[in-house]
Amino acid sequence: MLYLTSDLFPIFVPFGVIGFYRYLWYLIRIAASFTYRPVPMPENPTYVAFEDVTIIVPTIDAGEEFKEAARSWLVGKPKEILIITEEKMLKELQELANAVDPERIRVLTVPFANKRLQMSHGIKNTTTDIIVFADDDAIWPPTLLASVLACFEDQKVGGVGTSQRVQPVGNRMTVWEVLAAFRLTIRNIEISSSTHIDGGLPCLSGRTAAYRTIILKDPDFIHGFTHDFWMGKYQLNSGDDKFLTRWMVAHGWSTYVQCCPEAELLSTMKPNWRFLKQVLRWTRNTWRSDIRSLFTERYVWTTHPYVAYTMVDKLFNPFTLLIGPVFVARLMAKSTIPVSEGGYHLPWWNILISYLVWLFATRTAKLLPHLWHRPQDVIYVPAFILFGYYFAIMKLYALFTLHETGWGTRAGIGDASAATAAAAQADSARLQEKAAGNDPYSYGQTNNNPYQHQDASPFGDEMSPFRDDNASPGVGVPATPYRDSPTVATGEYNSRPGAHGPQVGYAA
C-alpha cells in the first residue's frame, strides 16, 4: 500500500480516511439491521382488519395485475377497499373491481388524474381507524395487515411502513428490474437500521404504508397535502409519501417499519429504460423533501438525528462518488509521464485494474444480502457500478431541475394546479348555490349547517367536489365530511398523539 501511494502520500491518506469513514458507517448500518426486530403480532390485538382497516388505492391505469394484487389484499380481510380513479376510467376500474369482490371494493372518481387529490378523496370517504395506502400492483403476503396493525398497539405510532421486493413483470428479471432489486435491498437495510438506531426513517414508502385515520382527517393536513408547493409556485403531485412522513415527524407521531417476511410486499418496476424516469422522479422528490426536513422544518435534527445524518450524507454523496473516477483519470494521465519529469511511478493499466477490482469488491460486498438469495444476479454487479455513476450525475441534474414536477412515467396525469383549481371551483359553485337557496342537493331541506344534511347526498363525500357515481346514497355516508368522533367528544380536532388520553383513533 505504501508503494502504491508513495508519490502522493499526503493526498491518498486523506481520501483513504474518507473511504474508511464511509464504510465504517456502512458496517454500523449492517450491524443495526441485524439487531433490528419487527414488532410481534399480539395475541389479543386492539385493531383487527375487518373492522378497522380501509385500503385506499389511487390509480388511473390499473390492468390485470390489479386483480392479483387486490386478491392478496383481501386475504387480510380489510373492511373495505377504495379505488380512486378519474371519471373516464370508472367503467374499466369498476369491471376490475366486480371481477374480484364487488362487495368489499368500491370505486370512487375524481374529475382529473391527480394522486394527492385522489388520496384525499379516499381519506374523506373512510370510516375506519386505520388507512392503508397501496399501489395498484403491490402484492401482499397473507400476514401483512396483521403485522402492520401490531405496530399501532403503541398509541404513539402514527405511521407504519413495510419492506419490499421486486416482482418481475415477465418470466425472468430484466437488468432494469435487477437494478431496482439491488436498490430495494439496500433500502431495506437502511430503513431497518435507522428504525433501530433512533426510531425514524427518511420515508414511509407509498407502495404500502398505514396511518391512523385521525391524523389524515385533520383539515390542516388535507389542505396542506393538496396545496403543497415547491418554492411557493410549483405545485407537487408526486412525493406524497415524503409529505406524509414529514407530517408524522412535525406533529409528534412516531413511525415504524416492519422489515420481515410477514410484511414484505412484492412490487413491479419498469422492466425497461423507463425505470430511469421513475428514479429521476424519486430523486427530485428526495431532494425537495430532504431540503425541507433539514433546513426549513428542522424537526428531524432533534427527533431523529441519525436520519438527519443520512440525509446530509446523501446531499454530498454524488460529489464524493464522482471525485473517484476523476482522481483516477488524473493519475492515469500522470502515469504516462516519466517519473523523472514528475510522472506517476505505476503504469496506467495497473491503476485502472486496481480501481476496477476495488469497485467490484466493495459494491459486491454491499449487495451480499441480495446475492445471498439470488447469487445469479452477480453478473449484474458491473451494471450496478455503472448505474451508480449515472445516478450521481442524475442527482445533480435533478437538483437543478426541482421545478419539474411532472410524473414522468404515466400518461394522462394532469397538471396539479389545474386539478386543484377545478376542485376548488366545483366546491365554490356548490357553496354559492347553497347561499342563494338554490342547492339542488338539499332536496328541499332547510339547513343552516353546510356540513350536514338530513337526507342523503348523491356525493359519497359531502364536502368533496368529486362525484362518486357508484356510491350508494345513505350507505356509509356520515353526518359530517370528516368522520371524526373526537370532534363530537371534544368540540375540536387535535391529531397529536395522546391528545385524547389513551384513546387515539376511532375504535378505542
Stockholm file with secondary structure:
# STOCKHOLM 1.0

chainA/1-508         MLYLTSDLFPIFVPFGVIGFYRYLWYLIRIAASFTYRPVPMPENPTYVAFEDVTIIVPTIDAGEEFKEAARSWLVGKPKEILIITEEKMLKELQELANAVDPERIRVLTVPFANKRLQMSHGIKNTTTDIIVFADDDAIWPPTLLASVLACFEDQKVGGVGTSQRVQPVGNRMTVWEVLAAFRLTIRNIEISSSTHIDGGLPCLSGRTAAYRTIILKDPDFIHGFTHDFWMGKYQLNSGDDKFLTRWMVAHGWSTYVQCCPEAELLSTMKPNWRFLKQVLRWTRNTWRSDIRSLFTERYVWTTHPYVAYTMVDKLFNPFTLLIGPVFVARLMAKSTIPVSEGGYHLPWWNILISYLVWLFATRTAKLLPHLWHRPQDVIYVPAFILFGYYFAIMKLYALFTLHETGWGTRAGIGDASAATAAAAQADSARLQEKAAGNDPYSYGQTNNNPYQHQDASPFGDEMSPFRDDNASPGVGVPATPYRDSPTVATGEYNSRPGAHGPQVGYAA
#=GR chainA/1-508 SS CTTTTSTTHHHHHHHHHHHHHHHHHHHHHHHHHHHCCCCCCCSSCSCCHHHHEEEEEECSCCCTHHHHHHHHHHHTCCSEEEEEEEGGGHHHHHHHHHHHCTTTEEEEEESSCCHHHHHHHHHHTCCSSEEEEECTTCBCCTTHHHHHHHHTTSTTEEEEEEEEEECCSSSSCCHHHHHHHHHHHHHHHHHHHHHHHHSCCSCCCTTEEEEEHHHHTCHHHHHHHHSCEETTTEECSSCHHHHHHHHHHHTTCEEEEECSGGGEEEECCCSSTHHHHHHHHHHHHHHHHHHIIIIIICHHHHHCHHHHHHHHHHHHHHHHHHHHHHHHHHHHHHHTSCGGGTCCSSCHHHHHHHHHHHHHHHHHHHTHHHHHHCGGGGGGHHHHHHHHHHHHHHHHHHHTTTTCCCCSSCTTCCCHHHHHHHHHHHHHHHHHHHHTTCCTTSTTCCCSCTTCCSSCCSSSSTTCSSCCTTCCTTSSCCSSSSCCHHHHHHSSCCCSTTTTTTCCSSCC
#=GC SS_cons         CTTTTSTTHHHHHHHHHHHHHHHHHHHHHHHHHHHCCCCCCCSSCSCCHHHHEEEEEECSCCCTHHHHHHHHHHHTCCSEEEEEEEGGGHHHHHHHHHHHCTTTEEEEEESSCCHHHHHHHHHHTCCSSEEEEECTTCBCCTTHHHHHHHHTTSTTEEEEEEEEEECCSSSSCCHHHHHHHHHHHHHHHHHHHHHHHHSCCSCCCTTEEEEEHHHHTCHHHHHHHHSCEETTTEECSSCHHHHHHHHHHHTTCEEEEECSGGGEEEECCCSSTHHHHHHHHHHHHHHHHHHIIIIIICHHHHHCHHHHHHHHHHHHHHHHHHHHHHHHHHHHHHHTSCGGGTCCSSCHHHHHHHHHHHHHHHHHHHTHHHHHHCGGGGGGHHHHHHHHHHHHHHHHHHHTTTTCCCCSSCTTCCCHHHHHHHHHHHHHHHHHHHHTTCCTTSTTCCCSCTTCCSSCCSSSSTTCSSCCTTCCTTSSCCSSSSCCHHHHHHSSCCCSTTTTTTCCSSCC
//
